[in-house]
Amino acid sequence: MNNADAAAGPSTTSTRRRLALLVVLVAQLMVILDGSVVNVALPVIQNDLRISQTNLTWVINGYLISYGSLLLVAGRLGDLFGRKPIFLAGLAIFTAASAACGFAGSETVLIAARFAQGVGGALASAAVLAFIVTDFPQAEERARAMSFYLLVTVGGGSIGLLLGGVLTEALSWHWIFAINIPIGVVTLVAGLRLLPSRAGTSAGGGVDIVGSVLVTASALIGIDGIVGASEHGWLSARTLGTLGVAVVLLAAFFGWESRVHNPIVPLRILRERSLIGSAAVRAAVIAGLYGVFFFGSLFLEEVLHYGSIKTGLAFLPQTLVIAALSSGVTTRLMGRFGPFRLLVAGLIIMIAGLVLLAWTNGNTDASYLPWLFLSLIGVGVGAGLLFMPLLVIAMKNVPAEDAGLASGVVNVSMQIAGAVGLAVLATLSANRTNDLIRSGHDPLHSLADGYRLGGLVGAGCVVVALIIALLVLRPSQLAAAAAASAPTAPPELVDAVVAGTPADVDVAVIPAQQPSGSMNEQPAND
């Protein structure tokens, strides 16, 4: 804490931390919005810039690929050099790239700027979760901050659809990007003033350049191979070749990291069963969930002929449900039933919602009420229930010096899975539609049937998430893993909060532990 804060007292320090949280959440919201705000504007962008259907996916995937492939490196750079400068640099890049997107007059400029947005978004958002877990050591404050974080991260997609629809119809698609310019500038100035400045843990040891290049190149090439499979075919030489190169680079990365003195991704992080297991569950969920926005918005616009604003409003109830659950309902339920049971319940509800949504998307004469509305509500309830337990399980035992890297793992499991899932689901859907059209079926019914298939496969991804959770994140398994790694919390607390056994314990009022080297260690505020 600096002298000014010390003189002002604890209330000023607390107020400053809340304002700092607002800064990072606004930045996170901008980053999340730009992953979905484009969806409702895709038909307009395609017609305006004369983009082919294949290249149109790069308007979305260009952002997701660069964002997802850099999250691990970005999180680790924050650990090494301090999270504030990395966050501010990312925010500056993101704002400048948003301006380039807003003024883009060709598909080349737009796609290139979207890649740049992803770079800035990765640098900025990788520090957000690390900031929360290090600057809010008390359990009640941290639970509240995480609720806001999840509302922004999970609900931001739906907000983006509505915002994109309003801006596209009222002004033009250019404004879905240009609106980031003033918000980004204000947030950047506020961040300079409010965010705490802390030195990195080991910047003097140098940066693992080779490891950074290997892991980033592996992600970029691998996702490019999957995205390109829709055009070249899954068994084509190009697809198999790029995926093979990605696997070789990933193997080289792990080999390098096991030998280098100061790795960009210390392999000890892979031994955190709760972190890696929850990341696998999250990846499978997001792979299925991205189909909700992609197929849902296309179905509403191209099959039911909704306008952009009406499409955005159709997804609004989903966001409101997530907001209601994030207001403290999920935290109380998690304290009563434990994270694991709540996670399983959320996954089952989401599967039901996705199956109902897929069935509805296959009907060309479908109406919004009741089935489409109920399916979106179901997906919202599932998301509102499952993401907080996943986050608690993931971050509980991560030491403070690895908080940025763990934040990167959490985010990368979402973004890489989103890009890969979208590519696979879109390919399967398009192939189904083309096959039906070639067989003489009605184009509109063929389109709807393709969307149905994509939605069903998305629901299947969440079924895989449920299976992984049951196999990897069961209470007895996490309790044993926590005991083996000498947990810093008392055994009964590990059982109630991490393992997920029923306990009449509200995680919002659990007293924070203060061991050396733990993420619960009280940080020194500016």
Residue pairs with C-beta under 8 A, 6 or more apart in sequence:
1 13
1 524
1 525
1 526
2 525
2 526
5 12
5 13
5 16
5 525
5 526
13 525
16 194
16 525
16 526
17 135
17 136
17 525
19 190
19 194
20 131
20 135
20 191
20 194
20 195
20 196
21 131
21 132
21 135
21 136
21 145
21 148
23 187
23 190
23 191
23 194
23 195
24 87
24 127
24 128
24 131
24 132
24 191
24 195
25 128
25 148
25 149
25 152
26 183
26 187
27 87
27 91
27 94
27 124
27 125
27 128
27 187
27 191
28 124
28 125
28 128
28 149
28 152
28 153
28 156
29 152
29 156
29 159
30 94
30 180
30 183
30 184
30 187
31 67
31 94
31 121
31 124
31 125
32 152
32 153
32 156
32 157
32 160
33 156
33 159
33 160
33 163
34 63
34 98
34 117
34 121
34 160
34 177
34 180
35 60
35 63
35 64
35 67
35 156
35 157
35 160
35 415
35 418
36 156
36 157
36 158
36 160
36 161
36 164
36 293
37 160
37 161
37 163
37 164
37 167
37 176
38 45
38 59
38 60
38 63
38 164
38 176
39 60
39 160
39 161
39 164
39 293
39 294
39 297
40 161
40 164
40 165
40 168
40 297
40 301
40 308
40 311
40 312
41 164
41 165
41 167
41 168
41 173
41 176
41 308
42 56
42 59
42 60
42 298
43 301
43 302
44 168
44 172
44 173
44 308
45 51
45 56
45 59
45 110
45 173
46 53
46 56
48 173
49 104
49 105
49 106
49 107
49 110
50 107
51 59
51 107
54 230
54 231
55 107
55 111
57 227
57 230
57 422
57 423
57 426
58 111
58 114
58 227
59 107
59 110
59 111
59 114
60 294
60 422
61 223
61 227
61 419
61 422
61 423
62 111
62 112
62 114
62 115
62 118
63 114
63 115
63 117
63 118
63 121
64 118
64 223
64 415
64 418
64 419
64 422
65 115
65 118
65 219
65 220
65 223
65 224
65 227
65 419
66 114
66 115
66 116
66 117
66 118
66 119
66 122
66 220
67 117
67 118
67 119
67 121
67 122
67 125
67 415
68 118
68 122
68 219
68 223
68 411
68 412
68 414
68 415
68 416
68 418
68 419
69 122
69 215
69 216
69 219
69 220
69 223
69 416
70 118
70 119
70 122
70 123
70 216
71 122
71 125
71 126
71 408
71 411
71 412
71 415
72 215
72 264
72 265
72 405
72 408
72 409
72 412
73 122
73 212
73 215
73 216
73 264
73 408
74 86
74 90
74 122
74 123
74 125
74 126
74 127
74 408
75 126
75 127
75 130
75 404
75 405
75 406
75 407
75 408
75 409
75 411
76 264
76 265
76 404
76 405
76 408
77 86
77 123
77 126
77 207
77 404
78 86
78 87
78 126
78 127
78 130
78 200
78 404
79 130
79 200
79 201
79 202
79 401
79 402
79 403
79 404
79 405
80 200
80 201
80 202
80 203
80 205
80 207
81 200
81 203
82 197
82 198
82 199
82 200
82 203
83 127
83 130
83 131
83 195
83 198
83 404
84 127
84 191
84 195
84 196
84 197
84 198
86 123
86 126
86 127
87 123
87 124
87 127
87 128
87 131
87 191
87 195
88 188
88 191
88 192
88 195
89 123
90 119
90 120
90 121
90 122
90 123
90 124
90 125
90 126
90 127
91 120
91 123
91 124
91 184
91 187
91 188
91 191
92 120
92 184
92 188
93 116
93 119
93 120
93 123
94 117
94 120
94 121
94 123
94 124
94 180
94 184
95 120
95 180
95 181
95 184
95 185
95 188
96 116
96 120
97 113
97 114
97 116
97 117
97 119
97 120
98 113
98 117
98 177
98 178
98 180
98 181
98 184
99 177
99 178
99 180
99 181
100 109
100 112
100 113
100 116
101 110
101 113
101 114
101 117
101 177
102 174
102 175
102 177
102 178
102 180
102 181
103 174
103 178
104 110
104 113
104 174
104 177
113 177
122 411
125 411
126 404
126 407
126 408
126 411
127 404
127 407
128 149
128 407
129 149
129 395
129 403
129 406
129 407
129 410
129 411
130 403
130 404
130 406
130 407
131 195
132 142
132 145
132 146
132 149
133 142
133 395
133 398
133 400
133 403
133 407
133 519
134 400
134 403
134 519
134 523
135 196
135 523
135 525
136 142
136 145
137 512
137 514
137 519
137 520
137 521
137 522
137 523
138 511
138 512
139 507
139 508
139 509
139 510
139 511
139 512
140 508
140 509
142 512
143 331
143 507
143 508
144 328
144 508
146 388
146 391
146 392
147 326
147 327
147 328
147 330
147 331
147 388
148 326
149 391
150 322
150 326
150 387
150 388
150 391
151 322
151 323
151 326
153 387
153 414
154 322
154 383
154 384
154 387
155 318
155 319
155 322
155 323
155 326
157 293
158 293
158 315
158 316
158 318
158 319
158 322
158 380
159 319
161 293
161 297
161 311
161 312
161 315
162 309
162 312
162 313
162 315
162 316
162 319
163 176
163 179
163 312
164 176
164 308
164 312
165 307
165 308
165 309
165 310
165 311
165 312
165 313
166 308
166 309
166 312
167 173
167 175
167 176
167 179
168 175
168 176
168 308
169 307
169 308
169 309
170 309
196 523
196 525
196 526
197 526
198 523
198 524
201 401
202 262
202 401
205 261
205 262
206 262
207 262
207 264
208 257
208 260
208 262
208 263
208 264
210 256
210 260
211 253
211 256
211 257
211 260
211 263
211 264
211 265
212 264
214 249
214 250
214 252
214 253
214 256
215 250
215 253
215 264
215 265
217 249
218 246
218 247
218 249
218 250
218 253
219 246
219 416
221 242
221 245
221 246
221 249
222 242
222 243
222 246
222 247
222 250
223 416
223 419
223 420
223 423
224 242
225 238
225 239
225 241
225 242
225 243
225 246
226 239
226 243
226 419
226 420
226 423
226 424
227 419
227 423
228 238
228 239
228 242
229 236
229 239
229 423
229 427
230 423
230 426
230 427
230 430
232 238
232 239
233 239
234 427
253 265
254 267
256 263
257 263
257 264
257 265
257 266
257 267
258 267
265 405
266 402
266 405
268 402
269 275
269 276
269 398
269 402
269 405
269 406
269 409
270 276
271 485
272 397
272 398
272 406
273 472
273 477
273 478
273 481
274 393
274 394
274 396
274 397
274 473
274 478
274 481
274 482
274 498
275 394
275 395
275 397
275 398
275 406
275 409
276 409
277 393
277 468
277 469
277 472
277 473
278 390
278 391
278 393
278 394
278 473
279 394
279 409
279 410
279 412
279 413
280 413
280 465
280 468
280 472
281 343
281 347
281 390
281 465
281 468
281 469
281 472
281 473
282 387
282 390
282 394
282 410
282 413
282 414
282 417
282 465
283 413
283 414
283 416
283 417
283 465
284 417
284 461
284 462
284 464
284 465
284 468
285 347
285 350
285 386
285 461
285 462
285 465
286 413
286 414
286 417
286 418
286 421
287 417
287 418
287 420
287 421
287 424
287 425
287 458
287 461
288 350
288 354
288 421
288 457
288 458
288 459
288 460
288 461
288 462
288 465
289 350
289 354
289 379
289 383
289 458
289 462
290 417
290 418
290 421
290 422
290 425
290 458
291 354
291 421
291 422
291 425
291 454
291 455
291 457
291 458
292 354
292 357
292 376
292 379
292 455
292 458
293 315
294 422
294 425
294 426
294 454
295 361
295 425
295 429
295 451
295 454
295 455
295 458
296 314
296 315
296 357
296 361
296 376
297 311
297 315
298 451
299 361
299 448
299 451
300 306
300 310
300 311
300 314
301 307
301 308
301 311
302 447
303 361
303 364
303 366
303 444
303 447
303 448
303 451
304 366
306 314
314 368
314 372
314 376
315 376
317 373
317 376
317 377
317 380
318 376
318 377
318 379
318 380
318 383
319 380
320 380
321 377
321 380
321 381
321 384
322 380
322 383
322 384
324 384
325 381
325 384
325 385
326 384
326 388
328 508
329 384
330 342
330 384
330 385
330 388
330 389
331 388
331 506
331 507
331 508
332 506
332 508
333 342
333 385
334 342
334 388
334 389
334 392
334 507
335 496
335 503
335 504
335 505
335 506
335 507
335 508
336 502
336 503
336 504
336 506
337 345
337 500
337 502
338 475
338 496
338 497
338 499
338 500
338 501
338 502
338 503
339 388
339 389
339 390
339 392
339 393
339 497
339 498
339 500
340 389
340 393
340 469
340 473
340 474
340 475
340 478
340 499
340 500
340 501
341 500
341 502
342 385
342 386
342 388
342 389
342 500
343 385
343 386
343 389
343 390
343 393
343 469
343 473
343 500
344 466
344 469
344 470
345 385
345 386
346 381
346 382
346 383
346 384
346 385
346 386
346 387
346 389
347 382
347 386
347 462
347 465
347 466
347 469
348 382
348 466
349 378
349 381
349 382
349 385
350 378
350 379
350 381
350 382
350 383
350 386
350 462
351 382
351 459
351 462
351 463
351 466
352 378
352 382
353 374
353 375
353 376
353 377
353 378
353 379
353 380
353 381
353 382
354 375
354 378
354 379
354 455
354 458
354 459
354 462
355 455
355 456
355 459
356 371
356 374
356 375
356 378
357 372
357 375
357 376
357 378
357 379
357 455
358 451
358 452
358 453
358 454
358 455
358 456
358 458
358 459
359 371
359 452
360 366
360 371
360 372
360 375
361 448
361 451
361 452
361 455
362 448
362 449
362 451
362 452
363 448
364 444
364 445
364 448
366 372
389 500
391 410
392 497
392 498
392 507
393 473
393 478
393 498
393 500
394 406
394 409
394 410
395 403
395 406
395 410
395 519
396 489
396 497
396 498
397 482
397 485
397 487
397 488
397 498
398 406
398 519
399 517
399 518
399 519
400 517
400 518
400 519
400 521
401 517
403 519
421 458
421 461
424 457
425 454
425 457
425 458
426 454
428 453
428 454
428 457
429 450
429 451
429 453
429 454
430 450
431 450
432 446
432 449
432 450
432 453
432 454
433 446
433 447
433 449
433 450
434 446
436 445
436 446
436 449
436 450
437 443
437 446
441 449
473 500
475 495
475 499
475 500
475 501
476 499
478 498
478 499
478 500
479 494
479 495
479 498
479 499
479 501
482 494
482 498
482 499
483 491
483 494
487 494
487 498
488 513
488 515
488 518
488 520
489 497
489 498
489 513
492 503
493 505
493 510
495 501
495 503
496 503
496 505
497 503
497 505
497 507
497 510
512 520
513 520
514 520
514 521
514 522
515 521
